[in-house]
Amino acid sequence: MILEHYFENKGYDVTVATTLKDGLEKLTSVNPDILLMDNNLPDGKAWDHINEIVTDHPLMKIFLISAYYLKTDTTHFPENVTVLEKPLSLNMLTEVMEDA
């Protein structure tokens, strides 16, 4: 809710989903320019669906948020995917969103 209100106050149109299933369904109807997505969701891991999301939305800028990402991880993400490590600050999120 904090992020929702924060970015709405900055003029962004915000759609929120609290589960992976709900988020994937909303992607087809909303078709956002930018996606902020926590990796560890109640019903699954976002990383498990990233290729599907990128294939369906190749121009969308995607930010995956995780507390457990290692820079030495051998997982390679498509060019339009950036991993943001927790903890996050609102200032840092503002910067990456403005650069997107």
N, C-alpha and C positions, 0 to 999 in steps of 0.2 A: 504494500500500500504506500509505503514511503516513496519508492521509486515512481510509482504511478503518479502520485500528486506532484512530486518534484518535476518530472518531465512534462506533465500537463501545464504546470505553471511556467515552463520554459517555452510553451507553444507547440509541443508535440501532440499529435493524436496518439493516444495510448490504448492498446487493447491488452487485457491481462488474461492469462490462463494459469491455472494452478496445477494442472497435470499435463503430462506429455500428450496423452490422447486428445485432450481439449485443445492444447496448443497446436497440434498437427491439423486438427479440424479447422481451427480458426485461420491458419495460414492460407488455406484455399479460398476462404471468403474475404479476408482482409487484405492479403497480398502486400505486406509492409515493405518499406524500403530498408528498414533496419530491424534486426531481431536480437534482443537480449534474452538469452536462454540459460538458465541454471542447468548444469549437467546432471545433478542428482535430484531427480523428481520422484514424487511418490510412486509412480507407476513405471519407472524406467530411467535409463540413462540417455541423455540427449545425444551423446557421441555415437550411440548405436544407430541413430537416424540421420546423422549429418549428411551422408552422401545422398540420401533420398531428398532431404530438404534442399540441398544445393542443386540437384538435378531438376527439381520442380521450380526453383526460384534462383536461377543462376546470377541474377543481377543484385540480389539482396545481400547487404552487408550483415554478417552474422557474428555476434559476440557470444561465445560460450563461456560461462562463468563456472569456475571450479576451485575448490580448496585443495584438490589432490593432483593437480597437473604438475608434472616434472618436465623441465626444459629438455631433459635428456630422453624424454619419451620418444619412442620410435614412430608413434602415430603421426602421420602427415595429413594435414588438413588442406582442403582446397584454398586457393588464394583469397577468396572472399570471407574466410573464417579466421577469426582471431580469438585466442584463448586469453581470458582475463582471470588472473589469480586472486582469490580472496586472501585477505580482506580488501574490500573495495572502498573507495571514498567517493562521495558525490562529485567532488572536483575532478577526479580521474575519469569517472563516467561521462561527465560533461565534455571533457577534452576529447575522448575517443568518439563520442557521438557527433561532435562538431567536425571532426576530421573525416567522418564516414561519408 
